[in-house]
Amino acid sequence: MAERVVTVAEVLDGHTSLDIQCLDRIYLNAYVPKLQTSAQVVAFLSGHLGYPFPSPALFKQLGERFRRAVTAFAQDNNIPWVRFGKHDVGGKLELMRPYLARQAATGHSGVAAIGVAQEFQRVWTAYERQSPSGAWQWWFTKADRRVSCYYFYLWDIDFGPAFIKVCTYFPYPAKVWINGHEWAKRQADHAGIGYRELSNGFANTDDPTVLQAICDRLGPGPIGVFLQRWFARLPQPFTDADRDAGYWWETSMRQIEISRTIVFDQPRHARGVAIQL
């Protein structure tokens, strides 16, 4: 009799107690579209801010204003500072877990702590060059520079732990990190759906169909609400006048992880085992 290849689906058939697909870690870029070319930089400094001479010295002034705003925000709200070292690249979240847990215990959204790191970022810089007329002028270009970055670690009523990282130097590139499983857990709580959680997912649930429907709802709408809520609450390098003139954040996907969690039975041990793909 000819041998037949057995598929994974056939092996798992009848032995799974939960099969859930959900967006997992979501990493977004935040940028200002109107500050991406040298001509746009000149238009911002001279046309919008009104400086007669667009100089890179203005970058330092604007950055210092932002740093003062963050310092005042932390002092006014008793938010702790955590200075990251060069060996904390892969362990920032672990360092922040006690602060996130303390904020979560309040039951309210809030900034758990602010991390500070020195990192290479793509920012605007300038050098002098001679124009065809013989006059000297500043020429703006982007370059990688080691600058300070603020990590605003958040505990959000809908998304749980998250962070928004903002570079302190013009044009203030930013990153946003959220977790789809954490969002789904909170939506299940709001809906009264019972579940047993994994460290990053679900081990079982009272209603797999409803839980999958919750996971399927996560998309641009809830993420956009999260972004606008926190951009409005956190100190910003841009003023209201800047925003009214169109100098404000837009986001794009940097990295999206999709997870499929399969929990199958092991009768001999009377417990479930979860596999995430």
C-alpha positions as MATLAB code, in Angstrom:
seq = 'MAERVVTVAEVLDGHTSLDIQCLDRIYLNAYVPKLQTSAQVVAFLSGHLGYPFPSPALFKQLGERFRRAVTAFAQDNNIPWVRFGKHDVGGKLELMRPYLARQAATGHSGVAAIGVAQEFQRVWTAYERQSPSGAWQWWFTKADRRVSCYYFYLWDIDFGPAFIKVCTYFPYPAKVWINGHEWAKRQADHAGIGYRELSNGFANTDDPTVLQAICDRLGPGPIGVFLQRWFARLPQPFTDADRDAGYWWETSMRQIEISRTIVFDQPRHARGVAIQL';
ca = [
       0.000    0.000    0.000;
       1.374    3.397   -1.001;
       2.446    5.667    1.822;
       0.619    8.974    2.211;
       2.090   12.173    3.592;
       0.220   13.314    6.694;
      -0.285   17.062    6.988;
      -0.011   19.144   10.127;
      -3.731   19.936    9.847;
      -4.562   16.219    9.939;
      -2.333   15.652   12.963;
      -4.001   18.514   14.860;
      -7.537   17.691   13.722;
      -9.680   16.948   16.744;
      -6.874   17.731   19.167;
      -7.005   21.548   19.311;
      -8.920   23.390   21.987;
      -8.101   26.868   20.677;
      -6.905   28.300   17.372;
      -6.603   32.112   17.393;
      -5.000   34.508   14.920;
      -4.206   38.033   16.054;
      -1.940   40.949   15.270;
       0.907   40.757   17.731;
       3.653   43.359   18.006;
       3.000   46.481   15.960;
       5.833   48.939   15.338;
       5.047   52.187   13.504;
       7.058   55.110   12.155;
       5.778   58.599   12.961;
       6.951   61.434   10.746;
       5.928   64.870    9.469;
       5.387   64.742    5.672;
       5.983   68.485    5.268;
       9.514   68.270    6.729;
      11.063   65.690    4.418;
      12.939   67.907    1.911;
      15.414   70.761    2.287;
      12.956   73.169    0.632;
      10.312   72.192    3.186;
      12.777   72.849    6.016;
      13.473   76.349    4.684;
       9.726   76.948    4.306;
       9.163   75.885    7.916;
      11.936   78.028    9.397;
      11.378   81.138    7.274;
       7.885   81.001    5.807;
       6.129   79.453    8.819;
       8.194   80.519   11.852;
       9.163   83.822   10.262;
      12.908   83.755   10.820;
      14.604   85.977    8.213;
      17.562   83.618    7.875;
      17.072   79.809    7.996;
      19.986   78.663   10.136;
      20.721   75.220   11.685;
      21.181   77.059   14.996;
      17.387   77.143   15.127;
      17.309   73.351   15.389;
      19.046   73.562   18.747;
      16.658   76.247   20.024;
      13.594   74.252   19.002;
      15.017   71.047   20.473;
      15.788   72.740   23.794;
      12.210   74.032   23.962;
      10.952   70.470   23.533;
      13.328   69.088   26.168;
      12.212   71.739   28.659;
       8.588   70.828   27.977;
       9.269   67.143   28.671;
      11.135   67.958   31.881;
       8.265   70.134   33.105;
       5.732   67.441   32.135;
       7.607   64.808   34.160;
       7.949   67.100   37.189;
       4.334   68.224   37.153;
       3.053   64.641   36.957;
       5.660   62.930   39.184;
       6.789   60.696   36.332;
      10.072   58.842   36.964;
      13.016   59.053   34.584;
      15.013   55.995   33.526;
      18.312   56.500   31.734;
      19.064   53.628   29.371;
      22.623   52.412   28.966;
      24.219   50.995   25.842;
      23.645   47.451   27.149;
      19.883   47.992   27.555;
      19.119   47.824   23.825;
      17.171   44.568   24.091;
      15.946   44.930   27.665;
      14.199   48.288   27.878;
      10.772   46.726   28.375;
      12.034   44.542   31.226;
      13.463   47.603   32.970;
      10.128   49.350   32.600;
       7.875   46.502   33.751;
       7.733   47.617   37.438;
       6.698   51.127   36.377;
       4.104   49.754   33.944;
       2.720   47.453   36.636;
       2.403   50.360   39.055;
       0.512   52.428   36.486;
      -1.714   49.465   35.552;
      -2.635   49.033   39.224;
      -4.254   52.479   39.181;
      -6.749   51.321   36.552;
      -6.182   54.520   34.574;
      -4.231   55.344   31.441;
      -1.020   57.198   32.136;
       2.687   57.637   31.480;
       4.439   55.033   33.616;
       7.974   56.391   33.102;
      10.135   58.258   30.627;
      13.246   56.563   29.316;
      16.189   58.524   27.933;
      18.683   57.060   25.467;
      21.412   58.229   23.114;
      20.761   56.737   19.671;
      21.616   57.309   16.034;
      18.746   58.993   14.218;
      18.232   60.368   10.712;
      17.961   64.126   11.308;
      18.435   67.392    9.467;
      21.842   69.015    9.522;
      23.439   71.743    7.430;
      26.729   72.954    6.005;
      27.797   76.166    4.337;
      28.359   76.337    0.603;
      28.882   79.099   -1.912;
      25.981   79.932   -4.201;
      26.454   80.692   -7.940;
      26.331   84.395   -7.061;
      29.283   83.962   -4.707;
      27.298   84.387   -1.498;
      27.588   81.827    1.273;
      24.440   80.009    2.340;
      23.355   77.049    4.424;
      22.625   73.794    2.606;
      20.321   71.428    4.490;
      20.768   67.669    4.257;
      19.875   64.601    6.302;
      22.503   62.615    8.188;
      22.762   60.001   10.930;
      23.592   61.679   14.224;
      23.764   60.372   17.786;
      21.108   62.320   19.660;
      18.836   61.992   22.697;
      15.542   60.130   22.418;
      12.649   60.054   24.864;
      10.761   56.807   25.411;
       7.316   57.540   26.840;
       6.272   54.202   28.370;
       2.498   54.122   28.613;
      -0.157   52.011   30.197;
      -3.305   52.489   28.147;
      -6.810   51.472   29.198;
      -7.377   49.885   25.760;
      -3.892   48.756   24.672;
      -2.134   48.007   27.949;
       1.670   48.491   27.831;
       3.011   50.581   24.945;
       5.618   53.203   24.203;
       6.127   56.208   21.963;
       9.733   57.167   21.215;
      10.467   60.719   20.060;
      13.838   61.988   18.880;
      14.710   65.351   20.411;
      16.299   66.732   17.241;
      14.637   68.176   14.132;
      12.516   66.854   12.397;
      11.793   64.700   15.472;
      11.371   61.220   13.964;
       9.300   58.991   16.237;
       8.362   55.349   16.715;
       5.259   53.766   18.238;
       5.062   50.264   19.751;
       1.834   48.519   20.719;
       0.764   44.889   21.131;
      -2.347   43.443   19.489;
      -2.744   40.636   22.022;
      -2.760   43.155   24.862;
      -5.462   45.131   23.065;
      -7.534   41.956   22.528;
      -7.262   41.020   26.216;
      -8.693   44.351   27.284;
     -11.502   44.176   24.759;
     -12.347   40.678   26.057;
     -12.404   42.095   29.593;
     -14.786   44.869   28.496;
     -17.036   42.285   26.774;
     -17.029   39.949   29.772;
     -15.336   37.098   27.854;
     -13.426   34.779   30.156;
      -9.928   33.624   29.134;
      -6.648   32.342   30.481;
      -3.743   34.353   29.168;
      -0.273   33.461   28.064;
       2.563   35.928   28.543;
       1.806   37.059   25.005;
      -1.473   35.521   23.871;
      -4.296   33.253   25.002;
      -4.254   29.721   26.443;
      -8.033   29.245   26.453;
     -11.295   31.180   26.424;
     -14.991   30.739   27.167;
     -15.937   31.789   23.634;
     -13.329   31.243   20.881;
     -15.613   32.628   18.168;
     -16.182   35.946   19.915;
     -12.506   36.207   20.877;
     -11.461   35.706   17.238;
     -13.988   38.366   16.194;
     -12.386   40.740   18.724;
      -8.914   40.055   17.308;
     -10.220   40.687   13.784;
     -11.423   44.182   14.780;
      -7.945   45.532   15.438;
      -7.016   47.804   12.544;
      -6.372   51.438   11.602;
      -9.418   52.724   13.534;
      -8.463   51.674   17.104;
      -4.783   52.340   16.423;
      -5.560   55.839   15.116;
      -7.610   56.622   18.233;
      -4.693   55.487   20.410;
      -2.237   57.683   18.504;
      -4.349   60.824   18.591;
      -5.129   60.332   22.286;
      -1.480   60.168   23.251;
      -0.171   62.756   20.810;
      -2.661   65.121   22.460;
      -1.542   64.224   25.999;
       2.225   64.079   25.635;
       4.511   67.111   25.318;
       5.247   67.761   21.664;
       8.010   69.469   19.701;
       5.266   71.107   17.602;
       2.923   73.890   18.710;
      -0.780   74.260   17.984;
       0.148   76.804   15.314;
       2.471   74.243   13.717;
      -0.307   71.667   13.671;
      -2.792   74.125   12.175;
      -0.265   74.766    9.388;
      -0.010   71.047    8.628;
       3.173   70.259   10.558;
       1.967   67.153   12.380;
       2.521   63.444   12.628;
       1.529   60.778   10.172;
       2.322   57.115   10.691;
       3.451   54.244    8.507;
       4.096   50.563    9.180;
       7.609   49.726   10.267;
       7.079   46.152   11.449;
       3.889   44.123   11.933;
       3.848   40.640   13.454;
       0.886   38.302   12.996;
       0.574   35.440   15.450;
      -1.437   32.224   15.240;
      -1.795   30.497   18.592;
      -2.785   26.825   18.526;
      -3.556   25.171   21.848;
      -3.825   21.391   21.706;
      -4.653   18.738   24.288;
      -2.259   16.372   25.990;
      -4.553   13.965   27.800;
      -1.706   12.235   29.615;
      -0.845   15.503   31.338;
      -4.393   16.920   31.431;
      -3.305   20.306   30.258;
      -2.963   22.309   27.053;
       0.128   23.261   25.132;
       0.210   26.433   22.992;
       2.159   26.839   19.784;
       2.541   30.315   18.262;
       3.305   30.528   14.554;
];
